């Protein structure tokens, strides 16, 4: 049996199962609904924070390094106007 035939058979089983499924007539209380919503929001927040952690911190480190390198290149002997003087 080829991969395409296996895939087709699986899709057929899923479709038949969905069509022939009887309703459960079960009650889900508001606590379970709020828990599900909270879990989905927590999952989304965790994914966003993971993206921030993997993307933002290396970018921030790169910007800090470039700024430090620019400061080092521009640093040289102080000009006369930059010399501290007593008044």
C-alpha positions in Angstrom: 0.0 0.0 0.0 1.5 3.3 -1.0 1.7 6.4 1.2 -1.0 8.2 -0.8 -3.3 5.2 -0.4 -2.6 5.1 3.4 -3.3 8.8 3.7 -6.6 8.4 1.7 -7.7 5.5 3.9 -6.9 7.5 7.1 -8.9 10.5 5.8 -11.8 8.2 4.9 -11.9 6.7 8.4 -11.7 10.2 10.0 -14.6 11.5 7.9 -16.8 8.5 8.5 -16.1 8.7 12.2 -17.0 12.4 12.3 -20.2 11.8 10.3 -21.4 8.8 12.3 -20.5 10.3 15.8 -23.5 10.7 18.1 -23.9 13.8 20.2 -22.7 13.3 23.8 -25.4 15.4 25.6 -22.9 16.3 28.3 -22.8 19.4 30.4 -19.6 21.4 30.7 -19.8 23.9 33.5 -18.5 27.5 33.4 -15.4 26.6 35.5 -14.2 24.1 32.9 -14.8 26.7 30.1 -12.8 29.4 32.0 -10.1 26.9 32.7 -9.8 26.0 29.0 -9.8 29.7 28.0 -7.1 30.4 30.6 -5.0 27.4 29.4 -5.2 28.6 25.8 -4.2 32.2 26.8 -1.3 30.9 28.9 -0.1 28.7 25.9 -0.2 31.7 23.6 1.6 33.9 26.1 4.3 31.2 26.6 4.8 31.0 22.9 5.1 34.7 22.5 7.6 34.9 25.4 9.6 32.1 23.9 9.8 34.1 20.6 10.9 37.2 22.5 13.5 35.2 24.4 15.0 33.6 21.2 14.8 36.7 19.1 14.9 39.9 21.2 17.8 39.1 23.5 20.3 38.2 20.8 19.2 41.4 18.9 19.6 43.4 22.1 23.1 42.0 22.6 24.1 42.7 19.0 22.9 46.3 19.3 24.8 46.7 22.6 28.0 45.3 21.1 27.7 47.5 18.0 27.2 50.6 20.3 30.3 49.6 22.4 32.4 49.1 19.3 31.3 52.5 17.9 32.2 54.1 21.2 35.7 52.5 21.2 36.4 53.6 17.6 35.4 57.1 18.4 37.4 57.3 21.6 40.7 58.9 21.2 42.8 61.6 22.9 40.7 64.4 24.3 40.7 67.6 22.3 41.6 70.8 24.1 38.0 71.9 24.4 37.2 68.6 26.1 40.0 68.8 28.6 38.8 69.5 32.2 39.8 72.9 33.4 39.7 74.7 36.7 37.7 77.9 37.1 
